[in-house]
């Protein structure tokens, strides 16, 4: 069993919590992320799109970060995911 950097594990745990909580907010109340982005949802398609993108996708990324923090074989893949998803935004 390989030991990993505590900073990397901590980053994965923190990211998992943030992504899952924000994803749950976005999934159950799509108005929250829509208001952050200045978007207006005028019909049901908008609610479904925002709920899926800012809810389902964020929850999925959060659970992958959680899996990466718990299992050594996903550790590098989890950090690579964070580097590519968050690094592109900066």
DOVEXVEX-437538 format. One record per residue: residue number from 0; residue in three letters; x, z, y of N, C-alpha, C in turn. Coordinates in Angstrom, 3 decimals, always signed. Layout:
N
{num: NUM&residuo: ALA&n.c1: X&n.c3: Z&n.c2: Y&ca.c1: X&ca.c3: Z&ca.c2: Y&c.c1: X&c.c3: Z&c.c2: Y}
...
# end
This chain:
90
{num: 0&residuo: UNK&n.c1: +0.843&n.c3: +0.000&n.c2: -1.183&ca.c1: +0.000&ca.c3: +0.000&ca.c2: +0.000&c.c1: +0.887&c.c3: +0.000&c.c2: +1.245}
{num: 1&residuo: UNK&n.c1: +0.661&n.c3: -0.933&n.c2: +2.104&ca.c1: +1.484&ca.c3: -1.113&ca.c2: +3.288&c.c1: +0.909&c.c3: -0.317&c.c2: +4.458}
{num: 2&residuo: UNK&n.c1: +1.784&n.c3: +0.360&n.c2: +5.193&ca.c1: +1.357&ca.c3: +1.099&ca.c2: +6.369&c.c1: +1.347&c.c3: +0.153&c.c2: +7.572}
{num: 3&residuo: UNK&n.c1: +0.352&n.c3: +0.290&n.c2: +8.411&ca.c1: +0.255&ca.c3: -0.558&ca.c2: +9.593&c.c1: +0.375&c.c3: +0.291&c.c2: +10.854}
{num: 4&residuo: UNK&n.c1: +0.606&n.c3: -0.355&n.c2: +11.933&ca.c1: +0.755&ca.c3: +0.279&ca.c2: +13.225&c.c1: -0.537&c.c3: +0.994&c.c2: +13.615}
{num: 5&residuo: UNK&n.c1: -0.421&n.c3: +2.234&n.c2: +14.067&ca.c1: -1.604&ca.c3: +2.997&ca.c2: +14.447&c.c1: -2.292&c.c3: +2.395&c.c2: +15.671}
{num: 6&residuo: UNK&n.c1: -1.516&n.c3: +1.742&n.c2: +16.537&ca.c1: -2.106&ca.c3: +1.081&ca.c2: +17.699&c.c1: -3.014&c.c3: -0.070&c.c2: +17.259}
{num: 7&residuo: UNK&n.c1: -2.577&n.c3: -0.842&n.c2: +16.283&ca.c1: -3.398&ca.c3: -1.939&ca.c2: +15.770&c.c1: -4.677&c.c3: -1.448&c.c2: +15.116}
{num: 8&residuo: UNK&n.c1: -4.567&n.c3: -0.384&n.c2: +14.327&ca.c1: -5.755&ca.c3: +0.192&ca.c2: +13.682&c.c1: -6.708&c.c3: +0.749&c.c2: +14.741}
{num: 9&residuo: UNK&n.c1: -6.154&n.c3: +1.433&n.c2: +15.726&ca.c1: -6.986&ca.c3: +1.972&ca.c2: +16.808&c.c1: -7.680&c.c3: +0.874&c.c2: +17.594}
{num: 10&residuo: UNK&n.c1: -6.958&n.c3: -0.209&n.c2: +17.848&ca.c1: -7.551&ca.c3: -1.341&ca.c2: +18.565&c.c1: -8.695&c.c3: -1.965&c.c2: +17.759}
{num: 11&residuo: UNK&n.c1: -8.507&n.c3: -2.078&n.c2: +16.460&ca.c1: -9.567&ca.c3: -2.627&ca.c2: +15.608&c.c1: -10.793&c.c3: -1.715&c.c2: +15.590}
{num: 12&residuo: UNK&n.c1: -10.583&n.c3: -0.394&n.c2: +15.483&ca.c1: -11.712&ca.c3: +0.539&ca.c2: +15.508&c.c1: -12.443&c.c3: +0.485&c.c2: +16.849}
{num: 13&residuo: UNK&n.c1: -11.688&n.c3: +0.506&n.c2: +17.946&ca.c1: -12.300&ca.c3: +0.449&ca.c2: +19.275&c.c1: -13.091&c.c3: -0.845&c.c2: +19.456}
{num: 14&residuo: UNK&n.c1: -12.502&n.c3: -1.958&n.c2: +19.060&ca.c1: -13.172&ca.c3: -3.254&ca.c2: +19.186&c.c1: -14.429&c.c3: -3.307&c.c2: +18.316}
{num: 15&residuo: UNK&n.c1: -14.344&n.c3: -2.749&n.c2: +17.120&ca.c1: -15.511&ca.c3: -2.742&ca.c2: +16.235&c.c1: -16.665&c.c3: -1.994&c.c2: +16.881}
{num: 16&residuo: UNK&n.c1: -16.385&n.c3: -0.831&n.c2: +17.438&ca.c1: -17.453&ca.c3: -0.031&ca.c2: +18.069&c.c1: -18.041&c.c3: -0.763&c.c2: +19.260}
{num: 17&residuo: UNK&n.c1: -17.178&n.c3: -1.301&n.c2: +20.121&ca.c1: -17.664&ca.c3: -1.982&ca.c2: +21.330&c.c1: -18.489&c.c3: -3.219&c.c2: +20.968}
{num: 18&residuo: UNK&n.c1: -17.976&n.c3: -4.049&n.c2: +20.061&ca.c1: -18.698&ca.c3: -5.272&ca.c2: +19.688&c.c1: -20.032&c.c3: -4.957&c.c2: +19.004}
{num: 19&residuo: UNK&n.c1: -20.053&n.c3: -3.979&n.c2: +18.114&ca.c1: -21.294&ca.c3: -3.663&ca.c2: +17.404&c.c1: -22.331&c.c3: -3.085&c.c2: +18.359}
{num: 20&residuo: UNK&n.c1: -21.933&n.c3: -2.166&n.c2: +19.226&ca.c1: -22.892&ca.c3: -1.563&ca.c2: +20.175&c.c1: -23.434&c.c3: -2.617&c.c2: +21.136}
{num: 21&residuo: UNK&n.c1: -22.543&n.c3: -3.433&n.c2: +21.711&ca.c1: -22.998&ca.c3: -4.477&ca.c2: +22.631&c.c1: -23.858&c.c3: -5.507&c.c2: +21.901}
{num: 22&residuo: UNK&n.c1: -23.499&n.c3: -5.827&n.c2: +20.660&ca.c1: -24.295&ca.c3: -6.764&ca.c2: +19.875&c.c1: -25.686&c.c3: -6.244&c.c2: +19.577}
{num: 23&residuo: UNK&n.c1: -25.793&n.c3: -4.947&n.c2: +19.286&ca.c1: -27.123&ca.c3: -4.363&ca.c2: +19.042&c.c1: -27.978&c.c3: -4.398&c.c2: +20.305}
{num: 24&residuo: UNK&n.c1: -27.352&n.c3: -4.090&n.c2: +21.450&ca.c1: -28.089&ca.c3: -4.210&ca.c2: +22.714&c.c1: -28.543&c.c3: -5.647&c.c2: +22.942}
{num: 25&residuo: UNK&n.c1: -27.647&n.c3: -6.593&n.c2: +22.712&ca.c1: -27.972&ca.c3: -8.003&ca.c2: +22.924&c.c1: -29.005&c.c3: -8.528&c.c2: +21.948}
{num: 26&residuo: UNK&n.c1: -29.001&n.c3: -8.008&n.c2: +20.732&ca.c1: -29.953&ca.c3: -8.477&ca.c2: +19.725&c.c1: -31.354&c.c3: -7.927&c.c2: +19.978}
{num: 27&residuo: UNK&n.c1: -31.445&n.c3: -6.639&n.c2: +20.280&ca.c1: -32.759&ca.c3: -6.022&ca.c2: +20.443&c.c1: -33.324&c.c3: -6.150&c.c2: +21.851}
{num: 28&residuo: UNK&n.c1: -32.477&n.c3: -6.407&n.c2: +22.841&ca.c1: -32.948&ca.c3: -6.630&ca.c2: +24.207&c.c1: -32.094&c.c3: -7.716&c.c2: +24.854}
{num: 29&residuo: UNK&n.c1: -32.446&n.c3: -8.976&n.c2: +24.627&ca.c1: -31.629&ca.c3: -10.078&ca.c2: +25.150&c.c1: -31.572&c.c3: -10.144&c.c2: +26.671}
{num: 30&residuo: UNK&n.c1: -32.429&n.c3: -9.394&n.c2: +27.352&ca.c1: -32.378&ca.c3: -9.395&ca.c2: +28.823&c.c1: -31.096&c.c3: -8.778&c.c2: +29.354}
{num: 31&residuo: UNK&n.c1: -30.503&n.c3: -7.842&n.c2: +28.619&ca.c1: -29.283&ca.c3: -7.177&ca.c2: +29.095&c.c1: -28.142&c.c3: -8.171&c.c2: +29.252}
{num: 32&residuo: UNK&n.c1: -27.750&n.c3: -8.916&n.c2: +28.193&ca.c1: -26.652&ca.c3: -9.873&ca.c2: +28.410&c.c1: -27.050&c.c3: -11.035&c.c2: +29.323}
{num: 33&residuo: UNK&n.c1: -28.316&n.c3: -11.390&n.c2: +29.341&ca.c1: -28.753&ca.c3: -12.474&ca.c2: +30.232&c.c1: -28.607&c.c3: -12.057&c.c2: +31.693}
{num: 34&residuo: UNK&n.c1: -28.925&n.c3: -10.807&n.c2: +31.993&ca.c1: -28.760&ca.c3: -10.315&ca.c2: +33.362&c.c1: -27.287&c.c3: -10.263&c.c2: +33.766}
{num: 35&residuo: UNK&n.c1: -26.409&n.c3: -9.878&n.c2: +32.832&ca.c1: -24.971&ca.c3: -9.865&ca.c2: +33.128&c.c1: -24.481&c.c3: -11.263&c.c2: +33.491}
{num: 36&residuo: UNK&n.c1: -24.996&n.c3: -12.262&n.c2: +32.810&ca.c1: -24.559&ca.c3: -13.637&ca.c2: +33.049&c.c1: -25.350&c.c3: -14.350&c.c2: +34.123}
{num: 37&residuo: UNK&n.c1: -26.364&n.c3: -13.716&n.c2: +34.679&ca.c1: -27.193&ca.c3: -14.350&ca.c2: +35.703&c.c1: -28.092&c.c3: -15.434&c.c2: +35.144}
{num: 38&residuo: UNK&n.c1: -28.494&n.c3: -15.308&n.c2: +33.891&ca.c1: -29.342&ca.c3: -16.307&ca.c2: +33.241&c.c1: -30.800&c.c3: -15.878&c.c2: +33.266}
{num: 39&residuo: UNK&n.c1: -31.689&n.c3: -16.858&n.c2: +33.313&ca.c1: -33.116&ca.c3: -16.594&ca.c2: +33.214&c.c1: -33.631&c.c3: -17.231&c.c2: +31.940}
{num: 40&residuo: UNK&n.c1: -34.427&n.c3: -16.467&n.c2: +31.201&ca.c1: -35.030&ca.c3: -16.997&ca.c2: +29.974&c.c1: -36.492&c.c3: -17.297&c.c2: +30.278}
{num: 41&residuo: UNK&n.c1: -36.835&n.c3: -18.569&n.c2: +30.215&ca.c1: -38.183&ca.c3: -18.959&ca.c2: +30.616&c.c1: -39.125&c.c3: -19.169&c.c2: +29.436}
{num: 42&residuo: UNK&n.c1: -38.580&n.c3: -19.218&n.c2: +28.218&ca.c1: -39.449&ca.c3: -19.348&ca.c2: +27.046&c.c1: -38.797&c.c3: -18.670&c.c2: +25.848}
{num: 43&residuo: UNK&n.c1: -39.445&n.c3: -18.754&n.c2: +24.713&ca.c1: -38.958&ca.c3: -18.102&ca.c2: +23.504&c.c1: -37.636&c.c3: -18.632&c.c2: +23.009}
{num: 44&residuo: UNK&n.c1: -37.340&n.c3: -19.892&n.c2: +23.294&ca.c1: -36.049&ca.c3: -20.451&ca.c2: +22.876&c.c1: -34.882&c.c3: -19.732&c.c2: +23.544}
{num: 45&residuo: UNK&n.c1: -35.061&n.c3: -19.368&n.c2: +24.785&ca.c1: -34.013&ca.c3: -18.638&ca.c2: +25.500&c.c1: -33.753&c.c3: -17.277&c.c2: +24.887}
{num: 46&residuo: UNK&n.c1: -34.834&n.c3: -16.578&n.c2: +24.525&ca.c1: -34.677&ca.c3: -15.263&ca.c2: +23.899&c.c1: -33.967&c.c3: -15.384&c.c2: +22.550}
{num: 47&residuo: UNK&n.c1: -34.324&n.c3: -16.396&n.c2: +21.785&ca.c1: -33.690&ca.c3: -16.590&ca.c2: +20.481&c.c1: -32.216&c.c3: -16.951&c.c2: +20.637}
{num: 48&residuo: UNK&n.c1: -31.905&n.c3: -17.793&n.c2: +21.589&ca.c1: -30.516&ca.c3: -18.218&ca.c2: +21.798&c.c1: -29.645&c.c3: -17.064&c.c2: +22.275}
{num: 49&residuo: UNK&n.c1: -30.091&n.c3: -16.331&n.c2: +23.259&ca.c1: -29.319&ca.c3: -15.201&ca.c2: +23.779&c.c1: -29.204&c.c3: -14.108&c.c2: +22.719}
{num: 50&residuo: UNK&n.c1: -30.300&n.c3: -13.836&n.c2: +22.008&ca.c1: -30.269&ca.c3: -12.816&ca.c2: +20.957&c.c1: -29.312&c.c3: -13.174&c.c2: +19.838}
{num: 51&residuo: UNK&n.c1: -29.269&n.c3: -14.443&n.c2: +19.480&ca.c1: -28.373&ca.c3: -14.869&ca.c2: +18.398&c.c1: -26.920&c.c3: -14.877&c.c2: +18.850}
{num: 52&residuo: UNK&n.c1: -26.673&n.c3: -15.382&n.c2: +20.038&ca.c1: -25.286&ca.c3: -15.518&ca.c2: +20.505&c.c1: -24.696&c.c3: -14.182&c.c2: +20.918}
{num: 53&residuo: UNK&n.c1: -25.405&n.c3: -13.447&n.c2: +21.760&ca.c1: -24.870&ca.c3: -12.183&ca.c2: +22.264&c.c1: -25.267&c.c3: -11.004&c.c2: +21.391}
{num: 54&residuo: UNK&n.c1: -26.075&n.c3: -11.228&n.c2: +20.408&ca.c1: -26.428&ca.c3: -10.186&ca.c2: +19.462&c.c1: -25.753&c.c3: -10.396&c.c2: +18.139}
{num: 55&residuo: UNK&n.c1: -26.163&n.c3: -11.432&n.c2: +17.439&ca.c1: -25.670&ca.c3: -11.671&ca.c2: +16.089&c.c1: -24.185&c.c3: -11.955&c.c2: +16.019}
{num: 56&residuo: UNK&n.c1: -23.677&n.c3: -12.778&n.c2: +16.914&ca.c1: -22.252&ca.c3: -13.109&ca.c2: +16.892&c.c1: -21.402&c.c3: -11.878&c.c2: +17.199}
{num: 57&residuo: UNK&n.c1: -21.802&n.c3: -11.094&n.c2: +18.193&ca.c1: -21.043&ca.c3: -9.895&ca.c2: +18.552&c.c1: -21.059&c.c3: -8.874&c.c2: +17.418}
{num: 58&residuo: UNK&n.c1: -22.198&n.c3: -8.722&n.c2: +16.756&ca.c1: -22.288&ca.c3: -7.795&ca.c2: +15.622&c.c1: -21.381&c.c3: -8.274&c.c2: +14.493}
{num: 59&residuo: UNK&n.c1: -21.370&n.c3: -9.568&n.c2: +14.230&ca.c1: -20.514&ca.c3: -10.117&ca.c2: +13.182&c.c1: -19.037&c.c3: -9.901&c.c2: +13.469}
{num: 60&residuo: UNK&n.c1: -18.621&n.c3: -10.122&n.c2: +14.702&ca.c1: -17.227&ca.c3: -9.882&ca.c2: +15.073&c.c1: -16.897&c.c3: -8.397&c.c2: +14.940}
{num: 61&residuo: UNK&n.c1: -17.830&n.c3: -7.549&n.c2: +15.347&ca.c1: -17.612&ca.c3: -6.105&ca.c2: +15.231&c.c1: -17.456&c.c3: -5.652&c.c2: +13.794}
{num: 62&residuo: UNK&n.c1: -18.292&n.c3: -6.173&n.c2: +12.902&ca.c1: -18.173&ca.c3: -5.782&ca.c2: +11.502&c.c1: -16.887&c.c3: -6.331&c.c2: +10.872}
{num: 63&residuo: UNK&n.c1: -16.429&n.c3: -7.491&n.c2: +11.315&ca.c1: -15.155&ca.c3: -7.994&ca.c2: +10.809&c.c1: -13.999&c.c3: -7.121&c.c2: +11.294}
{num: 64&residuo: UNK&n.c1: -14.066&n.c3: -6.656&n.c2: +12.526&ca.c1: -13.042&ca.c3: -5.733&ca.c2: +13.025&c.c1: -13.076&c.c3: -4.424&c.c2: +12.244}
{num: 65&residuo: UNK&n.c1: -14.266&n.c3: -3.947&n.c2: +11.925&ca.c1: -14.397&ca.c3: -2.732&ca.c2: +11.125&c.c1: -13.801&c.c3: -2.925&c.c2: +9.736}
{num: 66&residuo: UNK&n.c1: -14.111&n.c3: -4.043&n.c2: +9.111&ca.c1: -13.547&ca.c3: -4.359&ca.c2: +7.800&c.c1: -12.022&c.c3: -4.454&c.c2: +7.881}
{num: 67&residuo: UNK&n.c1: -11.524&n.c3: -5.044&n.c2: +8.954&ca.c1: -10.078&ca.c3: -5.193&ca.c2: +9.123&c.c1: -9.392&c.c3: -3.850&c.c2: +9.330}
{num: 68&residuo: UNK&n.c1: -10.080&n.c3: -2.916&n.c2: +9.974&ca.c1: -9.500&ca.c3: -1.587&ca.c2: +10.179&c.c1: -9.476&c.c3: -0.790&c.c2: +8.882}
{num: 69&residuo: UNK&n.c1: -10.417&n.c3: -1.053&n.c2: +7.991&ca.c1: -10.526&ca.c3: -0.274&ca.c2: +6.760&c.c1: -9.722&c.c3: -0.845&c.c2: +5.598}
{num: 70&residuo: UNK&n.c1: -9.515&n.c3: -2.154&n.c2: +5.581&ca.c1: -8.828&ca.c3: -2.796&ca.c2: +4.446&c.c1: -7.524&c.c3: -3.417&c.c2: +4.914}
{num: 71&residuo: UNK&n.c1: -6.454&n.c3: -3.089&n.c2: +4.203&ca.c1: -5.125&ca.c3: -3.586&ca.c2: +4.571&c.c1: -5.002&c.c3: -5.101&c.c2: +4.475}
{num: 72&residuo: UNK&n.c1: -5.711&n.c3: -5.715&n.c2: +3.541&ca.c1: -5.558&ca.c3: -7.163&ca.c2: +3.376&c.c1: -6.237&c.c3: -7.971&c.c2: +4.485}
{num: 73&residuo: UNK&n.c1: -7.073&n.c3: -7.340&n.c2: +5.309&ca.c1: -7.708&ca.c3: -8.027&ca.c2: +6.440&c.c1: -7.116&c.c3: -7.614&c.c2: +7.789}
{num: 74&residuo: UNK&n.c1: -6.104&n.c3: -6.764&n.c2: +7.773&ca.c1: -5.538&ca.c3: -6.215&ca.c2: +9.004&c.c1: -5.018&c.c3: -7.319&c.c2: +9.935}
{num: 75&residuo: UNK&n.c1: -4.175&n.c3: -8.188&n.c2: +9.431&ca.c1: -3.601&ca.c3: -9.252&ca.c2: +10.267&c.c1: -4.656&c.c3: -10.248&c.c2: +10.723}
{num: 76&residuo: UNK&n.c1: -5.614&n.c3: -10.543&n.c2: +9.861&ca.c1: -6.685&ca.c3: -11.477&ca.c2: +10.247&c.c1: -7.547&c.c3: -10.884&c.c2: +11.360}
{num: 77&residuo: UNK&n.c1: -7.792&n.c3: -9.593&n.c2: +11.311&ca.c1: -8.576&ca.c3: -8.940&ca.c2: +12.361&c.c1: -7.868&c.c3: -8.963&c.c2: +13.701}
{num: 78&residuo: UNK&n.c1: -6.574&n.c3: -8.682&n.c2: +13.687&ca.c1: -5.818&ca.c3: -8.739&ca.c2: +14.937&c.c1: -5.712&c.c3: -10.167&c.c2: +15.463}
{num: 79&residuo: UNK&n.c1: -5.602&n.c3: -11.133&n.c2: +14.550&ca.c1: -5.568&ca.c3: -12.534&ca.c2: +14.971&c.c1: -6.901&c.c3: -12.941&c.c2: +15.598}
{num: 80&residuo: UNK&n.c1: -7.993&n.c3: -12.471&n.c2: +15.025&ca.c1: -9.323&ca.c3: -12.757&ca.c2: +15.603&c.c1: -9.429&c.c3: -12.198&c.c2: +17.000}
{num: 81&residuo: UNK&n.c1: -9.004&n.c3: -10.973&n.c2: +17.192&ca.c1: -9.061&ca.c3: -10.368&ca.c2: +18.530&c.c1: -8.164&c.c3: -11.104&c.c2: +19.505}
{num: 82&residuo: UNK&n.c1: -6.988&n.c3: -11.498&n.c2: +19.057&ca.c1: -6.059&ca.c3: -12.224&ca.c2: +19.919&c.c1: -6.659&c.c3: -13.553&c.c2: +20.358}
{num: 83&residuo: UNK&n.c1: -7.279&n.c3: -14.247&n.c2: +19.443&ca.c1: -7.833&ca.c3: -15.566&ca.c2: +19.780&c.c1: -9.130&c.c3: -15.455&c.c2: +20.600}
{num: 84&residuo: UNK&n.c1: -10.014&n.c3: -14.516&n.c2: +20.259&ca.c1: -11.295&ca.c3: -14.430&ca.c2: +20.976&c.c1: -11.138&c.c3: -13.806&c.c2: +22.340}
{num: 85&residuo: UNK&n.c1: -10.440&n.c3: -12.693&n.c2: +22.426&ca.c1: -10.286&ca.c3: -12.025&ca.c2: +23.710&c.c1: -9.165&c.c3: -12.665&c.c2: +24.531}
{num: 86&residuo: UNK&n.c1: -8.123&n.c3: -13.119&n.c2: +23.882&ca.c1: -7.016&ca.c3: -13.750&ca.c2: +24.585&c.c1: -7.409&c.c3: -15.016&c.c2: +25.309}
{num: 87&residuo: UNK&n.c1: -8.363&n.c3: -15.738&n.c2: +24.780&ca.c1: -8.825&ca.c3: -16.975&ca.c2: +25.421&c.c1: -9.570&c.c3: -16.653&c.c2: +26.725}
{num: 88&residuo: UNK&n.c1: -10.228&n.c3: -15.508&n.c2: +26.767&ca.c1: -11.002&ca.c3: -15.145&ca.c2: +27.948&c.c1: -10.128&c.c3: -14.710&c.c2: +29.110}
{num: 89&residuo: UNK&n.c1: -8.908&n.c3: -14.279&n.c2: +28.815&ca.c1: -8.036&ca.c3: -13.782&ca.c2: +29.898&c.c1: -7.337&c.c3: -14.879&c.c2: +30.558}
# end
